[in-house]
Amino acid sequence: MATIQFRDIRKSFGDTDVLKGVGLDIADGEFLSLVGPSGCGKSTLLRILAGLESQTSGSVTIGGTPVDGLHAADRDLAMVFQSYALYPHLSVAENIAVPLTMRRLSSAQRLPLVGRVLPGSRTTRAAIGTTVREAAEMLDIAHLLDRKPGQLSGGQRQRVALGRALVRDPSAFLLDEPLSNLDAKMRVHMRAEIAQLNRRLGATFVYVTHDQAEAMTMSDRIAVMMEGELLQVGTPDALYDHPQDLRVAQFIGSPAINILPVDTDASGTIHLCDMATGLRANGPAIEHLGVRPEAFVPCEEGELVVGRVRLIENLGSDLFVHLDAAGVPMPVTVRLPSSARGHVKVRDVMRLTAAPERICGFDSAGKAAPVGAQNKVHDNVHDKVARHV
Ligand SMILES: Nc1ncnc2c1ncn2[C@@H]1O[C@H](COP(=O)(O)OP(=O)(O)OP(=O)(O)O)[C@@H](O)[C@H]1O
């Protein structure tokens, strides 16, 4: 069992508080990604779990057992880094075998020539060879076992690093930006493979990345960190559809969510640029509305946003239309289906609405707050949405 629990983890370097009380439970077999911008503390949290760094306060348990006093080597975890950390003078097979030779052969048995003739050495080496081959086959690098790391591509080197983690058969895999050194195509390929590996092995994976797309495509759940705090933990869908914090809304999703600055009057009516939006705050006053690019629908009247097209990006499958909209400091991005090609031109004026349930509201503290349709306008907006879909 490799459930992992962080309890109120704090870490300071000098007088800089890098982790400010992180609590997180990771289930056995789960693929959990820690995401956040550079410097938010995600690697530090992973290193504390690995035993490579000690926390200032708080505790970590693995499989229900506190590991705070345990050395890294005694935690039964395997770590894979961005820099593959391979030995250049050893072959791929020898690199993958390193954890096993260290664990299963005595220091005398590990000697280059004499070691091979010592009692037990031959059998143990054969068993290690079988394990290495199995791991290499799983990672599709069995044909490279005799090569040196210098003769491999970046993607192949990362597989060797994964193979070395795999043969340890750890209770959990910790991966720190393992794909950062790969080109874009190889990253997409490897992220699918790593996710499959997690499903096949059934082991717990804790994966650190600053790339939200990587986290969205691979994870069972994502923990979003910023400035040493955990802002939200949830499934990719929950974070995308129901961000609990404005910063989470902005971090997750590409192109980014549209953020519209709004005012809420005493009756709860929400205004954008002094125009009633047809929406009301069903709780605290709303200061920002978040609308995903694909949630906008063109309309003829009763719009939430009106803007002039400044740029059209044609991706073949979709169009991303960027508009300068009144009262919105950043360009508004709308995603339209490919059937809209040729129907929208630069400098056109577009009116956009969105179904109220697809609009996120945020209060003055940037926390999610409920938004609903105002009764009469609600019906209008729905009629219009129905007419334009
Ligand atoms: N040994 C150290 N001494 C002093 N400060 C450190 C040390 N290690 C990390 N920090 C600081 O702690 C903060 C968090 O670092 P950490 O590496 O955990 O961030 P991160 O979210 O993983 O960022 P990145 O994606 O850039 O690796 C950073 O501001 C960093 O400068």
The ligand as a Gaussian input file, in Angstrom:
#p B3LYP/6-31G(d) Opt

LIG

0 1
 N       18.219000      24.919000      -1.020000
 C       17.535000      26.060000      -1.165000
 N       17.937000      27.182000      -0.556000
 C       17.254000      28.341000      -0.657000
 N       16.116000      28.461000      -1.380000
 C       15.654000      27.373000      -2.011000
 C       16.342000      26.121000      -1.942000
 N       15.633000      25.225000      -2.690000
 C       14.568000      25.892000      -3.193000
 N       14.580000      27.180000      -2.776000
 C       13.574000      28.197000      -3.115000
 O       12.317000      27.671000      -2.777000
 C       11.334000      28.084000      -3.737000
 C       10.617000      26.859000      -4.249000
 O       11.511000      26.082000      -4.991000
 P       11.050000      24.760000      -5.753000
 O       12.234000      24.210000      -6.494000
 O       10.354000      23.883000      -4.825000
 O       10.021000      25.388000      -6.789000
 P        9.295000      24.709000      -8.014000
 O        7.867000      25.050000      -7.891000
 O        9.648000      23.287000      -8.118000
 O        9.936000      25.528000      -9.206000
 P       10.545000      25.013000     -10.617000
 O        9.375000      24.601000     -11.460000
 O       11.220000      26.248000     -11.146000
 O       11.495000      23.906000     -10.299000
 C       12.059000      28.863000      -4.799000
 O       11.865000      30.234000      -4.552000
 C       13.500000      28.481000      -4.611000
 O       14.349000      29.534000      -4.972000

